[in-house]
Amino acid sequence: MNKPNYNYAIVFYDVGEKRVAKVFKICKQYLNHYQKSVFRGHITPGNYLELKGKLKKVIDPEYDFVAFIQTISESSFHEEYIGNAGINSESTII
């Protein structure tokens, strides 16, 4: 049986204050900033491995937490919001 090809990822994290900017910058290279410490978007398997490798070099595994959720596509999961959905101010036109 073939392993599914995961092409969409959601990454969220809770890291020490000294590492927040570094983790944010790395995630921004690969995924779209979604809300606070949440990124998501299409990603190739190779870029996914690269992202994980870079994050492993920056975080403190005894203190920090980074979660990865992989799915086949953006449409293969259900998403629901309650409250402020975190509209990205970068995409808001005034």
N, C-alpha and C positions, 0 to 999 in steps of 0.2 A: 504494500500500500504506500502510495506517494505522500510525502509530507506536504501540506498546503503551502502555497507561496504567499506569505504574509507581506502585503504591500502598504499597509496603513498602520500607524502606531500612535498611541497616546502615551505621553510621558508626563509624570508628575513627581514632584520632589519636595522634600523638607530637609534642608541642609543648613549647616552653620553659617552665621552671618558673614564670616570671612570668605566663604566659598560661593555665596549666592550669585554674585556677578559673573564668576567664571562659569558656573553651571548654566546660567541663563544664556551666556554668549555661545557656549557650545551647542546647546539645544537649538538656538536661533539659527545656527548654520544648517541644520537638517530639517527642522519642522517649523510650523507656524505657531506663533505665540497665541495662545487661546485665552487664558485667564490666569492672572497672578503666576503661580508656579506650575502651570499646565501648558503643555505643547502638544500639538497633534498634526498629522498630515501624512501624505504619501511619502514612502521611503523605500528605496531598494534594499534588498537583503544585505548587500555589501555596505551600504551607507549605515544601515542599522547596526551592524557589527562595529563599524568605525565609531559611531556615536557612543555605543556602550563602552568601547575601549577608552575613548577620551574621557568619559565621565568617571570611569574607574580610577584613572590617574589623578583626578582632581578631588574626589570626595574622600572623606574619612569614614571607612566602613564601620567603625565602632560607634560613630555618632550620627552620620547622615543616612538618609533614606531616599532612594530613587526607584520608582516603579515604572515598568514598561508593560503596556497592554498592546498586543499585536492582533490585528484582524486582517482578513483577506481584502476588504475594501471599506471605504467610508460608509457604504450603505448596508454593511453586514451586521450592524448592531443598532440597537434602539437607544435614543438619547432623549431625556426629558429634563425640564428645568423647573425649578421653583425659585422665585425671587429674581434678583438681578443676574441675568445670564452672562454678565461680564462683557458687554459690548466693547470690542477692541477700539480704543481711542485713536489708534493709528489709521483705522479705516473709516472713521467718522468724518464726514465733510460738513463744514459749517458754512 
